[in-house]
């Protein structure tokens, strides 16, 4: 799986100085190196662009790598709302998004994501596109909120669903969230309000279309 993804990244995701600077800034701040892979980032850009999404919700900002990828797919009038638990991470992400030219199109909400999601529901917000890449234990709850907040035909994209391949290969050392991802994948695959597929890019990405 790693060799396949290295091949995809090498052939399809060209070097990108802006995103490389984001990775460098994450390292400098001593933050975890858990940004999406280059090919996963390119997929996010393409999906946003192909769907024409105007209002995007990201759960888990880290240093802004995926945020830039999402914003690159938006039109000039598009808006990205990003939820991040850590104030320090949100500040770095905001700076990196500004450096990439998206300062006016992104809003950060800090604190526990479930609280921010509850407020967005209460405020009657709606979104066309969602990206979930945060604490795995709450993926099921995040999914439920995304469905509540979704416009018809919205896409919900979720990262790390293969857990380094351990969900499918018993010979791979399990991650602490392997069992959670197995349960989540079955939920997404069989959810009555979703039409979904899993793409083996990066650490695995599910793409779900909301049916309403």
C-alpha positions, 0 to 999 in steps of 0.5 A, a space after each residue: 500500500 505504501 509503495 502504491 501511494 508513493 507511486 501515485 504521489 510521485 506521478 500525480 502530485 507535483 512538488 508544490 512550494 506553498 504546501 511544502 512550506 505548510 509541512 515545514 511550518 508544522 514541523 517547526 511548531 512541533 505539531 504531529 506530521 499527520 497532514 493528508 498525503 499530496 495525492 489526497 490533497 489533490 483529490 480534495 481540490 478536484 472534488 470541490 472544483 467538480 462539485 462546484 461547492 460554495 460552502 465547505 466545512 472542515 473538521 480538523 485543521 492542523 496546520 492548514 494543508 487540507 484547508 489550502 487544498 479545499 480552498 483551491 477548488 472553490 470559486 472566488 465567492 466560496 467560503 471555508 469554515 474550519 473547526 480545530 480543537 487547538 488554538 495554536 493549530 488554528 492560528 498556524 492554519 490561518 497564517 498558512 491559508 493567508 499566505 496562500 491567498 485565502 485569508 478572506 475566504 476562511 473562518 476558524 472555530 476553535 474548541 471541541 468540534 462537537 460544540 461548534 457543530 451543535 452551534 452551526 446546526 442551531 444557527 441553521 447553517 448549510 454546507 455543500 462539502 465536508 471534510 472529516 480528518 480529526 479524532 477518530 473516536 468521534 467520526 460517527 458523531 461528526 458524520 451525523 452532524 454533517 448529514 444534518 448540516 448538508 445541502 442536497 447532494 452534498 459530499 462528505 469526505 473522510 480521511 484515514 479510513 484504512 488505518 494504514 491498511 489494518 482494516 483489511 489486512 490482519 497481518 498489518 499491525 492494528 492502529 488504536 483506531 482500527 476497530 473504530 474505522 472498521 465500524 465507521 466504514 460499515 456505517 458509511 457503506 450502509 447508511 440509508 442517507 448516503 451513497 458511498 465509496 472508499 478510495 485507497 488513496 493516502 490512508 484511505 478516503 471515503 466519499 459519500 453523497 448525501 441523499 435527501 
